Amino acid sequence: MTTNRELWQHALVQIELGTSQASFRTWFRNTDIASRDIGTVQVAVPSKIVKEWLMEKHHKLILKALRGLDNTVRTVEYVVHRTPPSAERKVPRPQPSGNASLDLQSLYIDKRDNLNPRYTFETFVVGPFNQLAHAAAKAVLERPGLAYNPLFIYGQTGHGKTHLIQAVGNYFKKSHANKKVLYVTSERFAVDYINSVRAGRANSFKDQYRQYDVLIMDDVQFIANTEKTQEELFHLFNALHDNNKQIVFSSDKHPTLLPGFEDRLKGRFSAGMIAEIPEPDVESRIAIIKAKIEQHGFSLPDDIIQYIAENVRGNIRELEGALNMIVCKSQLKGKAISHADVRALIKHNVKPNRGVSVDEVVRRIAQYYEIPEKSIYEKTRKKEVVKPRQIIMYMLREEFSVSYPSIGEKLGGRDHTTVIHSCEKIKEELKMNNSLEQEIDHIRTLIHA
C-alpha cells in the first residue's frame, strides 16, 4: 500500500500543475499527510493561516488530486502541526505505513537560517552539465571565505542552483556549529531592508546581516533597478568579504550580463568563482532519473529510463514531476509499468516547454477586455484601463513569478511599490468577488492556450 508520504508527494505533483509556482511555494511548503483512516485524509499544515487558505482556495484541487491517486478518499481535513506529530507525542519516529502519522521534521525549513534540510551534497546528482559548479561548491568547503569568494552560480530555473547553494549552507551548519549561516532570496533581502528603513531600524538591519559567517543569496536578479537595495548589498558584501566571510550568490544570468545592476556590484559578483549550470544533457537526465527512483526504492527498465530522459526535456523539476507520476501509477496498479503507459503519461501530463513573454500576456489581456494594448503602458487612471493593468501585474507575479521591479519596468517604468499594491488589491478582491475569479480563470486559459 502507498505510504502517506508517497501519496502526498504524488498529490503535490498534480497540485503544482494546477496552481501557480508562487502560490505552490507559499502555501504547500511544510505540508504532509498526518493520518489516513476510513476515507478521511488529515493534511498537516504549519499554521492556522495556511489551514484557512487551503480550505478556502485549494480544497477542491487537493481533494481531486488525492482521489485521483486513491479512490477510497472521501474527505480531507486540515490540522495544524507547528512541530512534527511524532515530536508532540514524544515517542520514537514510527516507520511509514498506510495510516500512521509521519515525522515531518525532514520537511521543515529552519526559520533561523531558511535552509531546507533535504538540500545536501549527498542528494545532489552530479553529471557532465553541473560538474564545474559542483566542484566549485565543494572547494568552498575547504577554504571558506578564501577560495572562491564569492561563489556565483548561474543558470535557468529548475537546473539545481538552489539545491547546490543550500547544500553549501547545510554542510557548514552540520560540520561547523560555531558558524552562523543564512540563506535568503534577494527579494526577501529587499523587503527586509525596505521595512527596516520605514521603521527607522536601518542600523539593526545592517548589524543583523553582518553577523553571518556564510551568507547565501538566491536569485539576485530580482533586485535589478533597486538603487537603495543594491547600495545596501554593496556595503554588506564589502563588510563580509573584508572579514573573510563566505558569500554565495545565484542568478539566472552571468553577472556581467545582469541588466539593471551597477558596474561596481557586477564587479563584486565576478571577483571570485563563476560557474554555470546549463540544461542537463540526456546522459545527466538518465543519472538523475536513476538516483530519484533509487530514493523511491523503485526500479525501471533501462529502455523506459532512456525514453523518459529523451522526451522530458524541460528542467529538473519537470523531470522529477513526470517520474513521480510514473512511480505512483506503477504503485497503484501493483505491477510493473509498461512502455505504453509511460508514453501515455508523458503525452497527457508533461506540458510542452513553451515560454510566454510579457508582451504576449499584455496583448491577450488587452484583447480580453477590449482595450488598446498601448493604453496599458500609459500613465492613465481611466477605470477601464486600471483594472486590466492590475490583473496583468497580478498574473505576471502569480503565474510567472516575475519580480515586482521587473513588472514595473516592463509596464511603463512604474515603481515596484505600485506593482505590489496592485497585486494585493487583486488578491483581496478575489476573496469577495466570484466573477473576478472566473475572469482570471478565463484569462489563465487564454494565456496558456
C-alpha positions in Angstrom: 0.0 0.0 0.0 1.2 3.5 -0.8 2.5 5.2 2.3 1.2 8.6 3.5 4.4 10.4 2.4 4.4 8.8 -1.0 0.7 9.6 -1.5 1.2 13.3 -0.6 4.4 13.6 -2.7 2.4 12.3 -5.7 -0.5 14.5 -4.9 1.8 17.6 -4.8 2.9 16.8 -8.3 -0.7 17.2 -9.5 -1.4 20.2 -7.3 1.7 22.0 -8.6 0.4 21.6 -12.2 -3.0 23.1 -11.1 -1.7 26.3 -9.4 0.9 29.0 -9.9 4.5 28.4 -8.9 4.4 31.3 -6.4 1.2 30.0 -4.8 2.5 26.5 -4.6 5.8 27.5 -2.9 3.9 29.7 -0.4 1.0 27.5 0.7 2.2 23.9 0.2 5.6 24.2 1.8 5.9 22.2 5.1 2.7 20.2 4.5 2.2 16.5 4.6 -0.4 13.8 5.4 -0.7 13.4 9.2 -3.0 10.4 9.0 -5.3 8.5 6.8 -8.3 6.4 8.0 -11.6 5.2 6.5 -11.7 7.6 3.6 -10.5 10.6 5.6 -7.2 12.2 5.0 -5.8 14.6 7.5 -3.3 17.1 6.0 -0.8 18.6 8.4 -0.1 22.3 7.9 2.3 24.6 9.7 -0.1 27.4 10.8 -3.7 28.4 11.1 -3.3 30.9 8.2 -2.2 28.1 5.9 -5.1 25.9 7.1 -7.7 28.6 6.3 -6.2 29.4 2.9 -6.0 25.8 1.8 -9.6 25.2 2.9 -10.8 28.3 1.2 -8.8 28.4 -2.0 -7.3 24.9 -2.7 -9.6 22.4 -1.1 -11.2 21.2 -4.4 -7.8 20.9 -6.1 -6.3 18.9 -3.1 -9.3 16.6 -2.9 -9.3 16.0 -6.7 -5.5 15.1 -6.6 -5.9 12.7 -3.7 -9.0 11.0 -5.1 -7.2 10.6 -8.5 -4.5 8.7 -6.7 -6.6 6.8 -4.1 -10.3 6.4 -4.9 -11.1 5.5 -1.3 -10.5 9.1 -0.3 -13.8 10.8 0.6 -12.9 13.8 2.7 -9.9 16.0 3.5 -9.3 17.6 6.9 -6.6 20.1 7.9 -4.7 20.0 11.2 -2.1 22.5 12.4 1.2 20.9 13.4 3.7 23.5 14.4 6.0 20.7 15.3 6.0 17.2 13.8 3.2 14.9 15.1 5.8 12.4 16.3 7.6 15.1 18.4 4.3 16.1 20.0 3.7 12.5 21.2 7.4 12.3 22.4 7.8 8.8 21.0 10.4 7.5 18.5 9.6 8.1 14.9 7.3 5.3 13.5 8.1 3.5 10.3 5.8 4.8 7.5 2.6 2.8 6.9 -0.7 3.3 5.3 -2.4 5.0 8.2 0.4 6.1 10.5 1.3 9.7 11.3 4.6 10.7 9.8 7.5 12.6 11.2 7.5 15.9 9.4 10.9 17.1 10.7 12.7 16.5 7.4 10.1 18.7 5.6 10.5 21.7 7.9 12.7 24.6 6.9 14.6 26.1 9.9 13.4 29.7 10.2 16.6 30.7 11.8 18.6 30.1 8.6 15.9 29.3 6.0 17.8 26.1 4.9 15.9 23.2 3.6 17.4 20.1 5.2 16.8 18.0 2.1 19.2 20.1 0.0 22.5 18.4 0.7 25.5 17.3 -1.3 24.5 13.7 -0.7 21.2 14.2 -2.6 22.7 16.4 -5.3 23.0 14.4 -8.6 26.3 15.2 -10.4 26.5 15.0 -14.2 28.5 16.4 -17.0 26.3 19.5 -17.1 26.9 20.6 -13.5 30.4 19.2 -12.7 32.1 22.5 -12.6 29.5 24.2 -10.3 29.6 21.2 -8.0 33.4 21.2 -7.8 33.4 24.9 -7.1 30.9 24.5 -4.3 32.9 21.7 -2.8 36.1 23.8 -3.0 34.4 26.5 -0.9 34.0 24.0 1.9 37.8 23.5 2.1 38.7 27.2 2.5 35.6 29.2 3.3 36.0 32.9 2.8 39.3 32.5 1.0 38.8 30.2 -2.0 36.2 31.3 -4.5 34.7 34.2 -2.6 32.1 35.0 -3.7 30.9 31.8 -5.4 28.4 32.8 -8.2 26.2 30.0 -9.7 24.0 30.9 -12.6 21.6 29.1 -14.9 17.9 28.9 -15.8 15.2 27.9 -13.3 14.9 24.2 -12.4 18.6 23.3 -13.1 19.5 22.8 -9.4 21.0 26.1 -8.4 19.0 26.4 -5.2 19.8 22.8 -4.2 23.5 23.3 -4.7 23.9 26.6 -2.9 21.8 25.4 0.0 23.9 22.3 0.2 26.8 24.6 1.0 24.8 26.1 3.8 23.7 22.8 5.2 27.3 21.5 5.2 28.5 24.4 7.3 25.5 24.1 9.6 26.2 20.4 10.2 30.0 20.5 10.3 30.7 23.9 11.9 28.3 24.5 14.7 30.1 27.7 15.5 29.4 29.3 12.1 26.3 31.3 11.5 24.7 30.6 8.2 21.8 32.3 6.4 20.0 31.5 3.1 17.9 34.3 1.8 16.3 35.2 -1.5 17.2 38.6 -2.9 13.5 39.7 -2.8 13.4 38.8 0.9 16.5 40.8 1.5 15.0 43.8 -0.3 11.7 43.6 1.7 13.7 43.3 5.0 15.7 46.4 4.0 12.7 48.5 3.0 10.8 47.5 6.1 13.8 48.4 8.3 14.2 51.8 6.7 10.5 52.6 7.1 10.6 51.5 10.8 13.8 53.5 11.5 15.8 50.3 12.1 18.3 50.6 9.3 21.3 50.1 11.7 19.8 47.0 13.3 19.3 45.6 9.8 23.0 46.2 9.0 24.0 44.5 12.2 21.7 41.6 11.6 23.2 40.7 8.2 26.8 41.4 9.2 26.7 38.7 11.9 26.8 35.8 9.5 29.8 33.7 8.6 28.1 32.3 5.5 25.6 34.4 3.5 23.8 32.7 0.6 21.6 34.9 -1.6 19.4 33.2 -4.2 18.0 34.8 -7.5 20.0 38.0 -7.2 18.5 39.2 -10.5 15.2 40.1 -8.7 16.8 43.2 -7.2 17.6 44.8 -10.6 17.0 48.5 -10.7 16.6 48.8 -6.9 19.1 51.5 -6.3 19.0 51.7 -2.5 18.8 47.9 -2.0 21.8 47.4 -4.3 23.7 50.0 -2.4 23.0 48.2 0.9 24.1 44.9 -0.7 27.3 46.5 -1.9 28.2 47.7 1.6 27.2 44.3 3.1 29.3 42.5 0.6 32.4 44.6 1.4 31.9 44.1 5.2 31.6 40.3 4.9 34.3 39.9 2.3 36.8 42.1 4.2 36.3 39.8 7.2 36.7 36.6 5.1 33.1 35.6 5.4 31.9 33.3 2.7 29.3 34.7 0.2 27.3 32.6 -2.3 25.0 34.0 -5.0 22.8 32.5 -7.6 21.2 34.1 -10.7 19.6 33.3 -14.0 22.4 35.1 -15.9 26.2 35.6 -15.8 26.9 38.5 -13.6 28.3 40.7 -16.4 25.0 40.2 -18.3 22.7 41.2 -15.5 20.5 44.2 -16.5 19.7 46.9 -14.0 22.9 46.4 -11.9 25.6 48.9 -11.1 29.0 48.1 -12.5 30.6 48.1 -9.1 28.2 45.4 -7.9 28.7 43.3 -11.1 32.4 43.6 -10.3 31.9 42.2 -6.8 29.8 39.3 -8.2 32.6 38.5 -10.6 35.5 38.7 -8.1 35.5 35.0 -7.1 34.4 31.9 -9.0 31.6 31.9 -11.6 30.1 28.6 -12.6 27.1 27.9 -14.9 24.6 25.1 -14.5 23.2 24.6 -18.0 20.3 22.4 -19.1 21.1 18.8 -18.3 22.0 16.6 -21.3 20.4 13.2 -21.9 23.2 11.4 -20.0 22.7 13.6 -17.0 18.9 13.2 -17.1 19.4 9.4 -17.1 21.6 9.7 -14.0 19.0 12.0 -12.3 16.2 9.5 -13.0 18.2 6.6 -11.7 19.1 8.5 -8.5 15.4 9.5 -7.9 13.9 6.1 -8.5 16.5 4.6 -6.1 15.3 7.1 -3.5 11.8 5.8 -4.1 13.1 2.2 -3.6 11.8 1.6 -7.1 13.2 0.3 -10.4 12.5 0.9 -14.1 13.9 -0.9 -17.2 16.7 0.9 -19.0 14.6 1.4 -22.1 11.9 3.3 -20.2 14.5 5.4 -18.4 16.0 6.3 -21.8 12.6 7.2 -23.1 11.8 9.5 -20.2 15.2 11.2 -20.5 14.8 11.8 -24.2 11.2 13.0 -24.0 11.1 15.1 -20.9 13.4 17.9 -21.9 12.4 20.6 -19.5 14.1 21.5 -16.2 14.9 19.0 -13.5 11.7 19.8 -11.6 9.6 18.8 -14.6 11.6 15.6 -14.9 11.0 14.8 -11.2 7.3 15.5 -11.6 7.0 13.2 -14.6 8.9 10.5 -12.7 6.7 10.8 -9.6 3.6 10.3 -11.8 5.2 7.1 -13.3 6.2 5.7 -9.9 2.8 6.5 -8.5 1.0 4.9 -11.4 3.0 1.7 -11.1 2.4 1.5 -7.3 -1.3 2.0 -7.7 -1.5 -0.7 -10.4 0.5 -3.0 -8.2 2.6 -4.2 -11.1 5.4 -3.1 -13.4 4.5 -0.2 -15.7 4.6 -0.7 -19.4 6.3 1.3 -22.1 2.9 2.3 -23.4 1.7 3.5 -20.0 4.8 5.7 -19.8 4.2 7.2 -23.2 0.6 8.0 -22.4 1.5 9.6 -19.0 4.1 11.8 -20.6 1.9 12.7 -23.5 -1.0 13.8 -21.3 0.7 15.3 -18.3 4.0 16.9 -19.4 3.4 20.3 -20.9 5.4 21.4 -24.0 8.3 23.7 -22.9 7.0 26.9 -24.4 7.6 30.3 -22.7 5.1 33.2 -22.7 6.5 36.7 -23.0 5.4 39.7 -21.0 4.2 41.4 -24.3 2.1 38.3 -25.0 0.4 38.4 -21.6 -0.3 42.2 -22.1 -1.7 41.6 -25.6 -4.0 38.8 -24.6 -5.4 40.5 -21.5 -5.9 43.8 -23.5 -7.8 41.8 -26.1 -9.9 40.1 -23.4 -11.0 43.5 -22.0 -11.2 45.0 -25.5 -8.9 48.0 -24.8 -5.9 49.3 -26.8 -2.7 47.4 -25.9 -0.7 50.7 -25.7 -3.0 52.1 -23.0 -1.6 49.5 -20.5 1.8 51.3 -20.7 0.4 54.9 -20.5 0.1 57.0 -17.3 -3.7 56.9 -17.4 -6.1 56.3 -14.5 -9.1 55.5 -16.6 -11.2 52.8 -14.9 -11.4 50.7 -18.0 -7.6 50.5 -18.1 -6.6 50.4 -14.4 -8.3 47.1 -13.7 -6.8 45.2 -16.7 -3.4 46.7 -15.8 -3.7 45.5 -12.2 -4.7 42.0 -13.4 -1.7 41.9 -15.8 0.6 42.7 -12.9 -1.1 40.0 -10.8 -0.8 37.4 -13.5 2.8 38.2 -14.2 3.6 37.8 -10.5 1.4 34.8 -9.6 1.7 32.8 -12.9 5.2 33.5 -14.0 7.0 34.6 -10.7 8.2 37.9 -12.4 9.8 40.2 -9.7 7.9 43.3 -8.7 10.7 45.7 -10.0 10.7 43.8 -13.4 7.0 44.1 -13.8 7.1 47.8 -13.0 9.9 48.4 -15.5 8.2 46.5 -18.3 4.8 48.2 -17.8 5.8 51.7 -18.4 8.5 52.2 -15.8 6.3 52.1 -12.8 7.6 51.9 -9.2 7.7 48.4 -7.7 5.5 49.6 -4.8 2.8 50.4 -7.3 3.0 46.8 -8.6 2.8 45.4 -5.0 -0.3 47.5 -4.3 -2.0 46.3 -7.5 -1.2 42.6 -6.8 -2.5 42.9 -3.2 -5.6 44.7 -4.4 -6.5 41.9 -6.9 -5.8 39.3 -4.2 -8.2 41.0 -1.8 -10.9 41.3 -4.5 -10.6 37.7 -5.4 -11.7 36.8 -1.8 -15.0 38.5 -2.2 -15.7 38.6 -6.0 -16.6 35.3 -7.6 -17.0 36.9 -11.1 -13.4 38.2 -10.9 -12.2 34.7 -10.1 -14.0 33.4 -13.2 -12.5 36.2 -15.3 -9.0 35.3 -14.2 -9.6 31.6 -14.8 -10.7 32.5 -18.4 -7.6 34.7 -18.8 -5.3 32.0 -17.5 -6.8 29.5 -20.0 -6.3 32.1 -22.7 -2.7 32.8 -21.9 -1.7 29.1 -21.7 -3.8 28.1 -24.7 
